Amino acid sequence: MMRILVLVKQIPDLSSIRFDASTGRIIRENVQLQINSFDKKGLEEAVRIKEKHGAEVIVATMGPPSASDVLNLGLRMGADRGILITDRKFAGADTLVTSTVLAALVHRMEPDLVFAGKYSLDGETSQVPPEAAVMSGFSFRSAVTSIEFSPDMKSAEVECERETGLERTRVTLPSVFSVSEKLNKARFVRPSVPDMSDRIEIWDSVKLGVTISGSDSPTVVEGTEAVDSTRRVMFLDSVEKAYEIIAERGSGNRHQPESIHLEEEQMGREYVWGIAFSDKEVAREIAAKICDISRGNFNVRIIGNIDPSQLEGLPCHEYVYVPVSTARAFSDYLTGRLMRESPPFVVLPSTVDGRDIAGTIAGTRRLGLTADCIDLQYRDGKLYQYKPAFGGGVVARIVSRTLPAMATVRRGVFKARNSPTKFRIIRVEHADQYASERIGFEPVSAHYESLFQNRIVIAVGKGMGGRENLEKVLELARNLKASVGATRPIVDLGWVPRQQQVGITGFSISPDVYIAVGISGHDNHVFGIRYAGTVISVNNSADAPIFKYSDYGLVMDSVKFLEDLAALARKSQVQ
């Protein structure tokens, strides 16, 4: 019979988190705790597999005694065993230490399949699943949206989310799957289902057989600070005025990257590394940022699988071209190279594949890794990594105690810039034995252009009304030559592809004009538009939080705004 291990986490209600600016502390007292929603999807899928095929389901968490609440929920949902890993010595554990502890549990349980959420909403790192997988010797698939088992239950075909669509691959079990929201709808546990907390097993470091402790964490938080908006809203009294601003600031083709001066390569200087995997735009952003923070200290080397003919103007001294198609093969190459070399730091893209590569390398080499950084600085011999947490309202300043320091950054956070200096190209041949696992790929609907393609982005929230109004948004986008984005609730409803989501669990974008229609303005969303040029928001409530993060605002019905703006856009085209 199949054995399934589900890893879950108890997290705070992000809307209740407060920050004390005088002490730099996050205030967690009296904050309600809940199960991470992605992990709950994994629990649901495990129970469904049990009901359909027969399986033993074990739900486990690592945390304080209070974390037993999520195990009780898992048992009430249908899990057979609950394991609470708790020990004072694990206090302060970062993702590497957490992954080490959970991998030890995997070794003890010997499951056929491990489920975890693709990330936890309080940290958004996506690091633990790939790190635990590589430490366990299991294969790994991220952002899984569907699973079809072979008749013998020894392998599966899985569908996984990627930035440009859905990819199908074959995987042999045992494997670790991090799961997406799209996988299922978790069941409601009726109050009549009895409490099962007496069935929870308590495991400490001795029972688990590990000697690692939280003090062994390679990443250290040196401080935290609140993030405040610098925008001041001006309310407009007509849609015509909004259209004038949109036409003035969003017209023309997408602007070309600015120029950046690349210092002359110096013999004897160390190289710092940036990674260019599949996404050429974020590669330019990473290279430009590394170029900035390396002045007077390092040469810049970019390693990637993107054909160098697509990277003209990339600001680096050397481009190492590794023509493989899969993240697993690229991870193998980088891991091997890092066995021989140790640059001061490595910066990777926070794409689905980039996170998998970073987590695999960090788990294999036991390196500190900070995910989704919004800034990087180098001083006093350290890479300072600035990472948002708790919905984006707080930023942590992190350093690594291992070399190389590793960080991932999201597309749209840094400016892409070009250098007139030509880079040296070194081509490396590396076998890609995983390419045959790919079965197919379904791209995002042609109705939706990339959030990074146009100067204008129109994003919608629940305030836009029903799904029937979406066609108005798409028509308006066509007339304005704009991309369409959405908040997480709209994406969760399936109205808009997940690849169009804006926010801390979606994309950070920097269009010239961002039009927020019917969006309330929670921290999770506004994190994704901090680098937008002009923000115009429409909401029927003058007290909506979105206006705190806007340059211009209209207090009116969202559907009326869409119709009036579309009429103005059509009229302008006729003229």
C-alpha positions as CSV (number, residue, x, y, z in Angstrom):
1,M,0.0,0.0,0.0
2,M,1.2,3.5,-0.9
3,R,2.5,5.6,2.0
4,I,2.1,9.4,1.7
5,L,3.8,12.0,4.0
6,V,2.3,15.4,4.1
7,L,4.4,18.3,5.4
8,V,2.3,21.2,6.8
9,K,3.0,24.4,8.6
10,Q,1.1,26.6,11.1
11,I,1.3,30.3,10.2
12,P,0.0,33.5,11.6
13,D,-3.0,35.3,10.2
14,L,-1.1,37.9,8.1
15,S,-3.9,40.5,8.4
16,S,-3.3,40.5,12.2
17,I,0.5,41.0,12.1
18,R,1.8,44.3,13.5
19,F,5.2,45.9,13.5
20,D,6.8,47.9,16.3
21,A,9.0,50.5,14.5
22,S,10.7,51.5,17.8
23,T,12.0,48.0,18.5
24,G,12.1,46.6,15.0
25,R,10.0,43.6,16.3
26,I,7.2,41.8,14.6
27,I,4.3,41.6,17.2
28,R,2.8,38.1,17.1
29,E,1.0,38.2,20.5
30,N,-2.7,37.4,20.2
31,V,-2.4,36.7,16.5
32,Q,-4.6,33.8,15.3
33,L,-2.7,30.8,13.9
34,Q,-3.9,28.7,10.9
35,I,-2.8,26.0,8.5
36,N,-0.8,27.3,5.5
37,S,-3.4,27.1,2.7
38,F,-1.1,25.5,0.2
39,D,-0.3,22.7,2.6
40,K,-4.0,22.1,3.1
41,K,-4.2,21.4,-0.6
42,G,-1.5,18.7,-0.2
43,L,-3.5,17.2,2.7
44,E,-6.6,17.1,0.6
45,E,-4.9,15.4,-2.3
46,A,-3.3,12.8,0.0
47,V,-6.7,11.9,1.5
48,R,-8.3,11.7,-2.0
49,I,-5.6,9.3,-3.1
50,K,-6.2,7.2,0.0
51,E,-10.0,7.2,-0.7
52,K,-9.5,6.2,-4.4
53,H,-6.5,3.9,-4.4
54,G,-5.8,3.0,-0.7
55,A,-2.9,4.6,1.1
56,E,-1.5,5.4,4.6
57,V,-1.5,9.2,5.1
58,I,0.9,10.7,7.6
59,V,0.7,14.4,8.4
60,A,3.7,16.1,10.0
61,T,4.7,19.5,11.1
62,M,7.8,21.1,12.8
63,G,7.1,23.7,15.4
64,P,6.1,24.5,19.0
65,P,3.5,22.5,20.8
66,S,0.8,24.8,19.6
67,A,1.4,23.6,16.0
68,S,-0.4,20.4,17.0
69,D,-3.6,22.2,16.0
70,V,-2.8,21.7,12.3
71,L,-2.1,18.0,12.9
72,N,-5.5,17.7,14.6
73,L,-7.1,19.2,11.5
74,G,-5.1,16.8,9.2
75,L,-6.3,13.8,11.2
76,R,-9.9,15.1,11.2
77,M,-9.6,15.5,7.4
78,G,-8.7,11.8,7.1
79,A,-5.0,11.3,7.8
80,D,-4.0,8.2,9.7
81,R,-1.1,9.5,11.7
82,G,0.1,12.9,13.0
83,I,3.7,13.7,13.9
84,L,4.7,16.8,15.8
85,I,8.5,17.5,15.5
86,T,9.2,19.8,18.4
87,D,12.4,20.5,20.3
88,R,13.8,23.7,21.8
89,K,17.1,23.1,20.0
90,F,15.3,23.7,16.7
91,A,14.4,27.3,17.7
92,G,15.6,29.8,15.1
93,A,15.9,27.2,12.3
94,D,16.1,28.7,8.9
95,T,15.1,26.8,5.7
96,L,18.2,24.7,5.5
97,V,17.9,23.5,9.1
98,T,14.2,23.0,8.6
99,S,14.8,21.0,5.4
100,T,17.4,18.9,7.2
101,V,15.1,18.0,10.0
102,L,12.2,17.2,7.6
103,A,14.5,15.1,5.4
104,A,15.4,13.0,8.4
105,L,11.7,12.3,8.9
106,V,11.4,11.3,5.2
107,H,14.2,8.8,5.8
108,R,12.5,7.4,8.8
109,M,9.0,7.2,7.2
110,E,10.2,5.9,3.7
111,P,7.1,7.3,1.9
112,D,6.3,6.8,-1.7
113,L,5.2,10.4,-2.0
114,V,5.7,13.6,-0.1
115,F,3.3,16.6,-0.4
116,A,4.1,20.1,0.7
117,G,2.7,23.5,-0.3
118,K,4.6,25.3,-3.0
119,Y,5.4,27.9,-0.3
120,S,4.2,29.2,3.0
121,L,2.3,32.5,3.0
122,D,4.3,33.9,5.9
123,G,7.6,33.5,4.1
124,E,6.9,32.8,0.4
125,T,10.3,31.1,-0.1
126,S,9.5,27.9,-1.9
127,Q,12.9,26.6,-0.6
128,V,12.0,23.8,1.8
129,P,10.4,21.3,-0.6
130,P,13.3,21.2,-3.1
131,E,15.9,21.2,-0.3
132,A,14.2,18.4,1.6
133,A,13.8,16.5,-1.7
134,V,17.5,16.6,-2.6
135,M,18.5,15.7,1.0
136,S,16.2,12.7,0.8
137,G,17.4,11.5,-2.5
138,F,13.9,12.0,-4.0
139,S,12.9,13.5,-7.3
140,F,11.0,16.8,-7.1
141,R,8.3,18.6,-9.0
142,S,7.1,22.1,-8.1
143,A,3.7,23.9,-8.4
144,V,1.9,20.7,-9.2
145,T,-1.7,21.2,-10.5
146,S,-2.7,17.6,-11.4
147,I,-1.5,14.0,-10.9
148,E,-2.3,10.9,-12.9
149,F,-0.8,7.7,-11.5
150,S,0.3,4.7,-13.6
151,P,-1.6,1.4,-13.0
152,D,1.1,0.1,-10.7
153,M,1.3,3.4,-8.7
154,K,5.1,3.5,-9.3
155,S,5.1,6.6,-11.5
156,A,2.9,9.5,-12.4
157,E,2.3,12.1,-15.0
158,V,2.1,15.5,-13.4
159,E,1.0,18.9,-14.6
160,C,3.0,21.9,-13.2
161,E,2.6,25.6,-13.4
162,R,5.2,27.6,-15.3
163,E,5.3,31.4,-15.9
164,T,4.2,30.9,-19.5
165,G,1.9,27.9,-19.2
166,L,1.4,24.4,-17.9
167,E,4.1,21.7,-18.4
168,R,3.4,17.9,-18.2
169,T,6.2,15.6,-17.2
170,R,6.7,12.0,-16.2
171,V,8.1,11.2,-12.7
172,T,9.1,8.0,-11.0
173,L,8.3,7.6,-7.4
174,P,9.4,8.2,-4.7
175,S,9.1,12.0,-5.2
176,V,8.4,15.2,-3.4
177,F,5.6,17.4,-4.9
178,S,5.0,21.0,-4.0
179,V,1.4,21.8,-4.8
180,S,-0.4,24.7,-6.3
181,E,-3.8,26.3,-5.4
182,K,-5.2,24.8,-8.6
183,L,-4.7,21.2,-7.5
184,N,-8.0,20.9,-5.6
185,K,-10.5,22.5,-3.3
186,A,-9.8,21.3,0.3
187,R,-12.8,19.9,2.1
188,F,-14.6,21.5,5.0
189,V,-14.3,19.6,8.2
190,R,-17.6,19.6,10.0
191,P,-17.7,20.5,13.7
192,S,-19.2,17.1,14.4
193,V,-15.9,15.4,13.5
194,P,-14.3,14.6,16.9
195,D,-11.1,16.0,18.2
196,M,-8.1,13.7,17.5
197,S,-5.3,15.4,19.2
198,D,-4.7,12.4,21.5
199,R,-3.5,10.5,18.4
200,I,-0.6,13.0,17.7
201,E,2.9,11.6,18.2
202,I,5.6,13.8,19.7
203,W,9.1,13.5,18.1
204,D,12.1,15.4,19.4
205,S,15.7,15.5,18.0
206,V,16.7,12.3,19.8
207,K,13.8,10.3,18.4
208,L,14.4,11.7,15.0
209,G,18.1,11.0,15.2
210,V,19.4,14.4,14.3
211,T,22.0,16.6,16.0
212,I,21.5,19.8,14.0
213,S,20.1,22.8,15.8
214,G,18.6,26.2,15.0
215,S,22.0,27.8,15.8
216,D,23.5,26.0,12.8
217,S,21.3,28.1,10.5
218,P,23.5,29.5,7.7
219,T,21.2,32.6,7.2
220,V,20.9,35.3,9.9
221,V,18.2,38.0,10.1
222,E,20.1,41.1,11.2
223,G,17.1,43.4,11.4
224,T,13.6,44.2,10.1
225,E,11.8,47.3,9.0
226,A,8.3,48.3,8.0
227,V,7.6,49.3,4.4
228,D,5.6,52.4,3.9
229,S,4.3,53.9,0.6
230,T,5.7,57.2,-0.6
231,R,2.8,57.8,-3.0
232,R,0.2,60.5,-2.3
233,V,-3.1,60.1,-4.1
234,M,-4.8,62.8,-6.1
235,F,-8.5,62.1,-6.7
236,L,-9.8,62.7,-10.2
237,D,-13.3,63.9,-10.9
238,S,-13.7,62.3,-14.3
239,V,-12.7,59.3,-16.4
240,E,-11.6,61.7,-19.1
241,K,-8.8,63.0,-16.9
242,A,-7.7,59.5,-16.1
243,Y,-7.6,58.7,-19.9
244,E,-5.5,61.8,-20.5
245,I,-2.9,60.6,-18.0
246,I,-3.0,57.0,-19.4
247,A,-2.5,58.2,-22.9
248,E,0.3,60.6,-22.0
249,R,2.3,58.2,-19.8
250,G,1.6,54.9,-21.5
251,S,1.8,55.6,-25.2
252,G,4.4,54.2,-27.5
253,N,6.3,50.9,-27.4
254,R,7.8,49.4,-24.2
255,H,10.8,51.5,-23.3
256,Q,14.3,50.2,-24.0
257,P,16.6,49.5,-21.1
258,E,18.8,52.3,-19.9
259,S,22.6,52.1,-20.4
260,I,25.0,51.0,-17.6
261,H,28.7,51.4,-17.3
262,L,30.5,48.1,-16.9
263,E,33.9,48.4,-15.3
264,E,36.8,47.0,-17.2
265,E,37.6,43.4,-16.3
266,Q,40.5,43.1,-13.8
267,M,42.9,40.2,-13.8
268,G,43.0,38.5,-10.4
269,R,39.6,39.7,-9.2
270,E,37.0,37.2,-8.1
271,Y,33.9,36.6,-10.2
272,V,30.5,36.9,-8.8
273,W,27.8,34.9,-10.5
274,G,24.3,35.6,-11.9
275,I,22.1,32.9,-13.3
276,A,20.2,33.3,-16.6
277,F,17.8,30.4,-16.9
278,S,15.0,30.6,-19.6
279,D,13.9,34.2,-18.9
280,K,16.1,36.7,-20.7
281,E,14.4,39.7,-19.1
282,V,15.1,38.8,-15.5
283,A,18.6,37.8,-16.6
284,R,19.2,41.4,-17.7
285,E,17.9,42.7,-14.4
286,I,20.1,40.3,-12.3
287,A,23.2,41.2,-14.4
288,A,22.5,44.9,-14.0
289,K,22.1,44.7,-10.3
290,I,25.2,42.5,-9.9
291,C,27.1,45.0,-12.0
292,D,26.0,47.8,-9.7
293,I,27.0,46.2,-6.4
294,S,30.2,44.7,-7.7
295,R,31.9,47.9,-8.7
296,G,35.5,48.0,-7.5
297,N,35.3,44.5,-6.0
298,F,34.5,41.8,-8.5
299,N,34.2,40.8,-12.2
300,V,30.8,39.6,-13.3
301,R,30.0,36.2,-14.7
302,I,26.6,35.1,-15.9
303,I,25.9,31.4,-16.4
304,G,22.8,30.4,-18.3
305,N,20.9,28.3,-20.8
306,I,19.8,31.2,-23.0
307,D,21.3,31.5,-26.4
308,P,23.8,34.4,-26.2
309,S,22.4,35.9,-29.4
310,Q,19.3,36.8,-27.3
311,L,21.4,38.6,-24.7
312,E,23.1,41.3,-26.7
313,G,24.1,44.2,-24.3
314,L,24.0,41.9,-21.2
315,P,26.2,43.8,-18.6
316,C,28.8,41.1,-17.7
317,H,32.4,40.2,-18.5
318,E,31.8,36.6,-19.2
319,Y,28.7,34.5,-20.3
320,V,28.9,30.8,-19.7
321,Y,26.4,29.1,-22.1
322,V,25.1,25.7,-20.9
323,P,22.6,24.6,-23.6
324,V,20.3,22.4,-21.5
325,S,16.5,22.6,-21.3
326,T,15.7,21.3,-17.8
327,A,16.2,22.9,-14.4
328,R,17.5,19.5,-13.1
329,A,20.3,19.3,-15.7
330,F,21.2,22.9,-15.1
331,S,21.3,22.3,-11.3
332,D,23.6,19.3,-11.8
333,Y,26.0,21.5,-13.8
334,L,26.0,24.4,-11.3
335,T,26.3,22.0,-8.3
336,G,29.3,20.4,-9.8
337,R,31.0,23.7,-10.6
338,L,30.3,25.0,-7.1
339,M,32.2,21.9,-5.8
340,R,35.3,23.3,-7.6
341,E,34.7,27.0,-7.2
342,S,33.3,29.2,-4.5
343,P,32.3,32.7,-5.7
344,P,31.4,35.3,-3.0
345,F,27.8,35.2,-4.1
346,V,25.3,33.8,-6.6
347,V,22.1,35.5,-7.7
348,L,19.3,33.5,-9.3
349,P,15.9,34.3,-10.8
350,S,12.9,33.7,-8.5
351,T,11.0,32.0,-11.3
352,V,9.6,28.5,-10.8
353,D,12.7,26.9,-12.3
354,G,15.1,29.4,-10.7
355,R,13.7,28.5,-7.2
356,D,14.0,24.8,-7.9
357,I,17.6,25.3,-9.0
358,A,18.5,27.4,-6.0
359,G,16.8,25.1,-3.5
360,T,18.6,22.0,-5.1
361,I,22.0,23.6,-4.9
362,A,21.5,25.0,-1.4
363,G,20.3,21.6,-0.2
364,T,23.2,19.7,-1.9
365,R,25.9,22.1,-0.8
366,R,24.3,23.0,2.5
367,L,24.4,26.7,1.7
368,G,22.3,29.6,3.0
369,L,19.7,30.9,0.6
370,T,17.4,33.9,0.8
371,A,14.5,33.9,-1.6
372,D,12.6,36.7,-3.3
373,C,14.9,39.6,-2.4
374,I,13.7,43.1,-3.2
375,D,17.2,44.6,-2.8
376,L,20.8,43.4,-2.6
377,Q,23.8,45.4,-1.2
378,Y,27.4,44.5,-0.8
379,R,29.5,46.1,1.9
380,D,32.0,45.0,4.6
381,G,32.6,41.7,2.8
382,K,28.9,40.7,3.0
383,L,26.0,40.4,0.7
384,Y,23.0,42.0,2.4
385,Q,19.8,40.5,1.2
386,Y,16.5,42.3,1.8
387,K,13.5,40.0,1.8
388,P,9.8,40.8,2.3
389,A,7.9,38.8,4.8
390,F,4.4,38.5,6.4
391,G,2.6,39.7,3.3
392,G,5.2,42.3,2.2
393,G,4.6,44.8,5.0
394,V,7.9,44.0,6.6
395,V,11.4,43.6,5.1
396,A,14.1,41.6,6.8
397,R,17.8,42.3,6.3
398,I,19.6,38.9,6.0
399,V,23.2,37.8,5.7
400,S,24.6,34.3,5.0
401,R,27.3,32.6,7.1
402,T,28.2,30.3,4.2
403,L,29.9,31.0,0.9
404,P,28.8,31.5,-1.7
405,A,25.9,33.5,-0.4
406,M,22.8,32.7,-2.5
407,A,19.8,34.8,-3.2
408,T,16.9,34.7,-5.7
409,V,15.2,37.9,-7.0
410,R,11.8,38.3,-8.8
411,R,11.4,39.7,-12.2
412,G,10.5,43.4,-12.2
413,V,12.2,44.3,-8.9
414,F,15.4,45.6,-10.5
415,K,15.8,47.7,-13.6
416,A,17.1,45.9,-16.7
417,R,20.0,47.9,-18.2
418,N,22.3,47.2,-21.2
419,S,26.1,47.7,-21.5
420,P,27.8,48.7,-24.8
421,T,30.7,46.4,-23.8
422,K,30.6,43.0,-25.4
423,F,30.9,40.0,-23.1
424,R,33.1,36.9,-23.7
425,I,31.2,33.7,-24.5
426,I,32.2,30.3,-23.2
427,R,30.1,27.4,-24.3
428,V,29.9,24.3,-22.1
429,E,28.5,21.0,-23.2
430,H,26.5,19.2,-20.5
431,A,24.2,16.2,-20.9
432,D,20.5,16.7,-20.2
433,Q,19.3,13.2,-19.3
434,Y,16.0,14.6,-18.0
435,A,14.7,16.2,-21.2
436,S,12.9,12.9,-22.1
437,E,10.6,13.3,-19.1
438,R,8.8,16.2,-20.7
439,I,5.5,15.2,-22.2
440,G,3.9,18.4,-23.3
441,F,3.3,22.1,-22.7
442,E,0.1,24.2,-22.8
443,P,0.8,27.9,-23.2
444,V,-1.2,30.7,-21.6
445,S,-4.3,31.8,-23.6
446,A,-3.4,34.2,-26.4
447,H,-6.0,36.6,-24.9
448,Y,-3.4,37.4,-22.2
449,E,-0.1,39.1,-23.0
450,S,2.8,38.9,-20.6
451,L,2.7,41.4,-17.7
452,F,6.1,42.6,-18.8
453,Q,5.3,43.1,-22.5
454,N,3.4,46.4,-22.5
455,R,3.8,49.8,-20.9
456,I,0.3,49.6,-19.4
457,V,-1.2,46.9,-17.1
458,I,-4.9,46.8,-16.2
459,A,-5.4,44.6,-13.2
460,V,-8.8,43.6,-11.7
461,G,-10.0,42.5,-8.3
462,K,-13.2,41.2,-6.8
463,G,-14.7,44.7,-7.1
464,M,-15.0,44.4,-10.9
465,G,-18.1,42.4,-10.4
466,G,-18.9,39.0,-12.1
467,R,-16.9,37.0,-14.6
468,E,-19.1,38.4,-17.4
469,N,-17.2,41.8,-17.0
470,L,-13.9,40.2,-17.9
471,E,-14.6,40.6,-21.6
472,K,-14.8,44.4,-21.1
473,V,-11.3,44.3,-19.5
474,L,-9.9,42.3,-22.4
475,E,-11.4,44.6,-25.0
476,L,-10.1,47.7,-23.1
477,A,-6.6,46.1,-22.9
478,R,-6.6,45.5,-26.7
479,N,-7.6,49.1,-27.4
480,L,-5.0,50.5,-25.0
481,K,-2.3,48.0,-26.0
482,A,-2.2,46.8,-22.4
483,S,-1.6,43.6,-20.5
484,V,-4.2,42.2,-18.1
485,G,-3.4,41.3,-14.5
486,A,-5.4,40.2,-11.5
487,T,-5.3,39.8,-7.8
488,R,-5.0,36.4,-6.2
489,P,-8.7,35.9,-5.4
490,I,-9.6,36.4,-9.1
491,V,-6.9,33.9,-10.1
492,D,-8.1,31.4,-7.4
493,L,-11.6,31.6,-9.0
494,G,-10.1,30.6,-12.3
495,W,-11.2,33.7,-14.1
496,V,-7.7,34.8,-15.1
497,P,-4.6,32.5,-15.6
498,R,-2.3,32.3,-12.6
499,Q,0.5,33.6,-14.8
500,Q,-1.2,37.0,-14.7
501,Q,-1.3,37.3,-10.9
502,V,0.3,40.5,-9.5
503,G,1.5,40.5,-5.9
504,I,3.8,38.8,-3.4
505,T,2.5,35.4,-4.5
506,G,2.5,36.4,-8.1
507,F,4.7,38.9,-10.1
508,S,6.4,42.2,-9.2
509,I,5.9,44.4,-12.2
510,S,7.1,47.9,-13.3
511,P,4.8,49.2,-16.1
512,D,4.7,52.9,-16.9
513,V,1.0,52.9,-16.0
514,Y,-0.8,50.5,-13.7
515,I,-4.6,50.7,-13.6
516,A,-6.1,48.9,-10.5
517,V,-9.8,48.2,-11.0
518,G,-11.9,47.0,-8.1
519,I,-8.8,46.1,-6.0
520,S,-9.0,46.6,-2.3
521,G,-5.2,47.1,-1.8
522,H,-3.9,44.5,0.7
523,D,-0.2,44.3,1.3
524,N,0.0,41.1,-0.6
525,H,-1.0,42.8,-3.8
526,V,0.6,46.2,-3.5
527,F,4.0,44.6,-3.0
528,G,3.9,43.7,-6.6
529,I,3.4,47.3,-7.9
530,R,5.9,49.2,-5.8
531,Y,8.0,49.8,-8.9
532,A,5.2,50.8,-11.2
533,G,5.6,54.3,-12.8
534,T,2.1,55.8,-12.3
535,V,-0.7,54.0,-10.4
536,I,-4.3,54.8,-11.1
537,S,-6.9,53.1,-8.9
538,V,-10.7,52.8,-9.1
539,N,-12.8,51.7,-6.2
540,N,-16.3,52.6,-5.0
541,S,-15.0,53.3,-1.5
542,A,-12.9,56.3,-0.8
543,D,-11.5,54.5,2.2
544,A,-10.1,51.5,0.2
545,P,-6.4,50.9,1.2
546,I,-5.4,50.8,-2.5
547,F,-5.6,54.6,-2.6
548,K,-2.7,54.8,-0.1
549,Y,-0.5,53.2,-2.8
550,S,-1.8,55.2,-5.8
551,D,-0.9,58.4,-7.6
552,Y,-4.4,59.0,-8.8
553,G,-7.8,57.7,-7.7
554,L,-11.4,57.6,-8.9
555,V,-14.2,56.8,-6.5
556,M,-16.8,55.2,-8.7
557,D,-18.3,51.9,-9.9
558,S,-15.6,49.7,-11.5
559,V,-17.8,48.5,-14.4
560,K,-18.9,52.0,-15.2
561,F,-15.2,53.0,-15.3
562,L,-14.3,50.2,-17.7
563,E,-17.2,51.1,-20.0
564,D,-16.4,54.8,-20.1
565,L,-12.6,54.3,-20.5
566,A,-13.3,51.8,-23.3
567,A,-15.5,54.3,-25.1
568,L,-12.8,57.0,-24.9
569,A,-10.2,54.6,-26.2
570,R,-12.4,53.6,-29.2
571,K,-13.1,57.2,-29.9
572,S,-9.4,58.0,-29.9
573,Q,-8.7,55.3,-32.3
574,V,-11.4,56.5,-34.8
575,Q,-10.0,60.0,-34.6
